Amino acid sequence: MKLNAEIIYQELKKTYNVTISGPHSDELRLSRPEFYMEDDNIFLSDHLYLATVEHLPRRPRIQDGAVLVCIGDNIRTGWYSERLCLITIHNRADFFRVFGVLQEIFEKYNEWQRRLYDHLLEESDITQILRDSREILGCSLKVIDSSFRMIAEDGSASPSQWNTEMGQPLNADSLSTFMDASDLMTEKRGAILIRISDVRTLCVNLFDREGVYEGCLCLELENEESAESRKKPAEYLASVLEQAIEKNPQITYNEKRSAKAVFRTLIEEQPLTAWQRGVLGAFNRKFEYICVRFSYRDMKNQVPAGYICDLAEETFENAYAMVIEGEILCFLRNSGDLSSGLEEFAEKMNLAAGVSDPFDDLFSIRIYYRQALAALENGQMTDPARHIYFFADYALETMIINSLGDLPAEAYFPRGLRELIEHDTNSGVSYIETLQVFLAENLSYTSAARKLYIHRSTLIDRIARIEKELGTDLHDTDRRLLLEMILKAAEIERKIRGK
């Protein structure tokens, strides 16, 4: 795990008399320490060096972000502190012992990172994650959810400043203080230092992948001096908690958020946990749903995707809207009046919408997600002026387009079909039109002749000529199906090129 200068300083401070000076970043960019070599004349960006003051070069090249731990100080260290982050050990110290201490610091944080990763793999509860983080962060840790209930703490004996019990909402005084001190903190990202009941508290908000507020990680600090060194580790811990909550939404249970997390898992083809299967099974096959995939019709005038999701959930009852890898998806309870409502919503927001067939088996949700996507893509290719596309209207086009693979429709033309097309270009009689009508009328000479406004005997002669050119009997079911698919594919391609 990479660290920053403030962490190194606070850790060294436990053993040595140290000071920190000069410019430094709070980003976690520093890897394990390096011995400064006398024959080198450069301090590289985001590198951590250890040296004694006697061996410092007089005029080295220094890149932004370099950090130097220096044993001893003299008049030259002032020059260094203006150009890099300088951590000075003022008392006498063994060079190799200091190097060992620096290595131990990195080992400690690496071990913490490994334990957190193991907890994610094992789906441990967040209480254990907090307990394993207390030693690193050196303070009391607590998590509140989006309803401002205390849902986890590290189990330390230190008294809480929140004045509430586990699982219970914050009392009125604590909640008021929290909201006042944090200045609507539920909308902010990153670590924020606030004061609650005269105690400095470092807070990091927790969000789901759609940016919805899920709660807050709170560190109750004993003093403000160490806040800087804890900000980035706290933010890292918060990111782990977000992943843990995503894997097990029961931690901060909210029915709609939990359902959306399960839908996302299925769409991304990830395995369901036992708890997720329970959530899905609780309301599977109880209602019919449709999947709607929205896309922007005007790429220059995009309403934020999160806003569209919020508006969809307000507009349609029992809607589950989310953004997955940039795609705006909405799952709606199926009802007879949805079509007009969706049309109005899409037109108002200047969106195009692909709509799946109705379904009630939520375990098959990815199939219907793919239906909505196919309806949208193929609908926009063939009918770009529309706002809403139903998969049922484009199922045949989808099958034909998918069956072509990477080849154009022309690649599947039998030789005789090419000759019929060539004939049509130089004649007033269209054999292709005759063939299409005859097939569409289920090989009925009477119906087809009526549609073409020709005599039945004339049609019989034309079909005989067509069958001869194609070298096939149109009453052969497989050959007829192949011809119908080829002609439909060519029609789709002409329509797409025409648009």
Buried (B, 14 or more C-beta within 10 A) or exposed (E): BBBBBBBBBBBBBEBBEBEBBBBBBBEBBBEBBBEBEEEBEEBBEBBBBBBBBEBBBEEBEBEEBBBBBBBBBEEEBEEBBEBBBBBBBEEEBEEEEBBEBBEEBBEBBBBBBEBBEEBBEEEBBBBBBBBBBBEBBBBBBBBBBBEBBBBBBBEBEEEBBBEBEEEEBBBEEBBEBBBEBBEEBBEBEEBBBBEBBEBBBBBBBBBBBBEBBBBBBBBBBEEEEBBBBBBBBBBBBBBBBBBBBBBBBBBBEBEEBBBBBBBBBBBEEEEBBEBBBEBBEEEBEEBEBBBBBBBBBEEEEEEEBBEBBBBBBEBBEEBBBBBBEEBBBBBBBBBEEBEEEBBEBBBEBEBBBBBBBBBEEBBEBBBBBBBBBBBBBBBBBBBEEBBBBBBEBBBEBBEBBEEBEEEEBEEBBBEBBEBBBEBBEEEEEBBBEBBBBBBBBEEEBEBBBBBBEBEEEEBEEBBEBBBEBBEBEBEEEEBBEBBBBBBBBBBBBEEBEEE
